[in-house]
Structure formats: structure tokens, C-alpha cells
Amino acid sequence: MNKLMVIILVIFSSFTWAKTDEQALKHLSEEARTGILQYKMLEKKYYNSADLTGLLSIFTDDINLAFNGNKRLIGQAEVKQFFANFWSQYTVKINSVNYEDVDETIGHVVIWANFNLTLTNKKTGEITQDAGRSLTIYKKGDDGHYRLWREAGLDAGI
């Protein structure tokens, strides 16, 4: 199984939070907190319905994803190709995503998180457990919406 596929799923799926959203995001500005919560809601909706058009709408045009030394996915075309292929082969259950650190800079929100997930191969039924950490940067657009801009995942090798 490709570790890139396992790790990238963590970011683009529904979250189970160890802390409540309010606790994890309480020190952010109201605008950033609202933006990240809206992003989370849309991400869950689009990911769970395998809505690729919707998912891409909450990424910046210059999205950049990198996981465990695998080839980076740069731009919406590469991300679209990856998810179309991935969703045709796997389903995922996110067991947990816990914020370790959340910070805000001008126009950006940076989140360190740890995760645990279950991945099921649609063809074979093989179930794999995995865990790791991710660093995500959301960027505020000219329209005021926060979108996923940069993501890096570190697999724990479980």
C-alpha cells in the first residue's frame, strides 16, 4: 500500500477532535476561527460524499501536498488526479485527529495534528490501521475564506 495515499487521507476527511473545536481554536481571531470551522464542515461534506469538485473548491489553486518523502502534489490538477484514483480504490475511517498546536499569522492558520485512521481497500477488503502527524497551513483568500494551502504528513509507521 502506498503510504502517500494513507497519509493524505488524514487531512481530507472528517475529524474526531480530542479537544473541542472551541478549546483548540480559542486563541485565534474570530475571523480565523470561523473560517477554519467552516472549512472543516465543508471538507467533511465533500470528502464523505467523494465530491471532488467541492473538495477542490476549498483548496487554493497552488495547493501543495507532501507526505513521507513521496512525490509532492502541486496544484489542483495533480491533487484532482490523486483523489480520483484514490477514491476509486479506498474508503477511510478517521478514528481521531487531535490538534497539538494551532497558531495564526497574518492571513494564515497553522495547525500541527496527530491522527489515527482505518483504510479499507474496496477491491480486496483489506483493512489497514495507520497513524502519524500532519502540519497544515490554511491561507485566507481575497474573498475572506480560508482554504488549504500547504500540507505535510509524517507517517508513524504503524
Residue, then its C-alpha position, 0 to 999 in steps of 0.5 A: m500500500n502506498k503510504l502517500m495515499v494513507i497519509i493524505l487521507v488524514i487531512f481530507s476527511s472528517f475529524t474526531w477532535a480530542k479537544t473541542d473545536e472551541q478549546a483548540l481554536k480559542h486563541l485565534s481571531e474570530e475571523a480565523r476561527t470561523g473560517i477554519l470551522q467552516y472549512k472543516m464542515l465543508e471538507k467533511k461534506y465533500y470528502n464523505s460524499a467523494d465530491l471532488t469538485g467541492l473538495l477542490s473548491i476549498f483548496t487554493d489553486d497552488i495547493n501543495l501536498a507532501f507526505n513521507g518523502n513521496k512525490r509532492l502534489i502541486g496544484q489542483a490538477e495533480v491533487k484532482q488526479f490523486f483523489a480520483n484514483f484514490w477514491s476509486q480504490y479506498t474508503v477511510k475511517i478517521n478514528s481521531v485527529n487531535y490538534e497539538d498546536v494551532d497558531e495564526t499569522i497574518g492571513h494564515v492558520v497553522i495547525w500541527a495534528n496527530f491522527n489515527l485512521t482505518l483504510t479499507n481497500k474496496k477491491t480486496g477488503e483489506i483493512t489497514q490501521d495507520a497513524g502519524r502527524s500532519l502540519t497544515i497551513y490554511k491561507k485566507g483568500d481575497d474573498g475572506h475564506y480560508r482554504l488549504w494551502r500547504e500540507a505535510g504528513l509524517d507517517a508513524g509507521i504503524 
